[in-house]
């Protein structure tokens, strides 16, 4: 099962945001937040302030809980997030992206939009019983989240760096 474009885009952005908290922290400057905003195609208000950066950074732990919890806990966290931000799903289109669902106005603060878009993406993950698409990195020294959108569900590492590190370690172990 592949998810709709907006669901996949929101999940990819959320996983990157959560994983940015791993060492080395890759979201410490306003310019890095601006790059994140542009890379993931967010629309609407982007204040570009230290306060906005702090608020987005503060989302990392709650989103980690949402993305890594069991299905029943995820339902509770999604419902709480949508209720807290008074999410009202509406169809929207912008740029090259055809109609998809937005549940906050473009005037909502970026951290609110990220939280709600992640919760909306998790609605599809939960409805289609695809929680296994989200897991922790197989590297024992990493706590990163893996989003596996592959057909054969073979993704085990959160990044190429973790995958390469483990491949090298396995190769060295075989050579002994």
N, C-alpha and C positions, 0 to 999 in steps of 0.2 A: 504494500500500500504506500502510495506516495501522497503526501499532503498537498493541499493547495499552496500556491506561491506565497500568499501572505502568512500562512501558518509556518511554512518552512523558514521564511525570512525572519519572522519573529523568534522562532526557536534558535536559529543560528546566531542572531544578535544577542539573545539572552544567555546562551552558552558562552559566547565570547565575553560578555560582560562579567558573568560569574567567574570564568577562568582568568580574567584579568587580575583577580585578587591573589592568584598563585604567585609565588616568587619567580621572577621579579615582578612586582606590581607594575602593570602596564597602563594604568589609568590614574596618573598622579597629576597631570597637567591639563589645563583648559584646552590646549591645542590637541591633546590626545582625545579628549571628549569630542571636539569638533571633527576630528578624523573619523571617530566611531559613528557620529551622527551622519556624516556624508557617506561612509562606506556601506552603511546599512539602509540608506535611502529614507531616513526619517523625514517627515514633512512637518510643517508647523513651527511653533515657537522654539527657538534655541537661544537662550539668554547668553550663553558663553561667559558665565560668571563663576566665581569660586563657590558660591552657594549652590548653584546648579550642579557643579562637579561633585560637591560633597553629598548632595541628595542622590545623585546617580550612584556614587560609590556606596552609599548606604543601602541601596537596593540589592547589592550583590548577595548578601546573606539570606534575606527573605526569598529571593529568586532561587538560590541554591536549594533551600528547603523545598520549594515548590517543585523544582525539576528533579529532585532526587528522592522524594517521598514515595510511599506506596500509593496505590490508586485512591484509596479512601481518604487518606490524608491530603492528597493532591486536590481532591474534590472540595474539601473543606477550605483549603488555602485559596483555591481559585475563586470560590464563592465569596469568601471574605474580601479578597482583593477587588472583585467586581462590585460588591456592595459598597465598600469603603469609598471607591471613586465614582460611585453612581454611574456606572458604565451603561450606555444606551447604544446598542449595536445599530449601525447605519451603513448603508452601502456608500462607498466613495470610490472615486478614481482620480488619478493624478499621474502626470508624466506619461510614461509608457505602460503603466500598470492599469489593467482594466478593472472593472468593479470588484471590490473586495470589501471586507468589513473593517470599519473603524468603530471603536466604542467610546472614544473621547473626542472632543472637538480639537481642531488644530491649535486652538488657543490654550489648551491645557499645558501645564508645565511638562517638560521632557520626561522627568522621572515618573510622572503619572502615566504618560503615554506608554513608556517602556513597561511599566508594571501591568497596565491593562492589556497591552498587546501580547505580552507573555501569557497572561491569564487566558486570553481569548484563544491563543494557540494551544494552550494546554487543554482547553475544552475539546478540541479535535483529538488530541492525543488520548484523552480519557474516553471520549465517546467511542473511538475506534479500538479501544483496549490495546494501545500501542506504547504503554509505559516502558516496555523493554527497549524502546528506541533510545532511551536515556539511561546512562549508566556512569559509573566512575571509571576513570582511566585504569587500565590493567597494569600500569607501571606502579609498583609498590611504593615508590617514593613520591608519587604525584596524587593530588586530590582533585585533579581537573575532571570536568564532566565531559562525557563523550555523547555526541548526538549522532546516532547511526541512521543515516537515510539510505544506506545501500540496500540493494535488493536482497542480498544473501545475509544481511545482518552480520557482517564480518568485521566491522570497525571495532577495535579494542582500545585504541589510544586516543587521547585528546588532541594530540598534535603530532606532526611529523618528527619533532625532536624526541618525544617520548618513544615513538615507534622505532626510530633509528637507534636510540640508546639501548633499547631492549634487544634489538636485532644484533647489535655489536656485542652485547654481553652474552647472548646465546651463542654467537659464533665463537667467541673467546672460550666459553665453557666447553664447547665441542672440541676445540683444539687441544685441550689439556689431556 
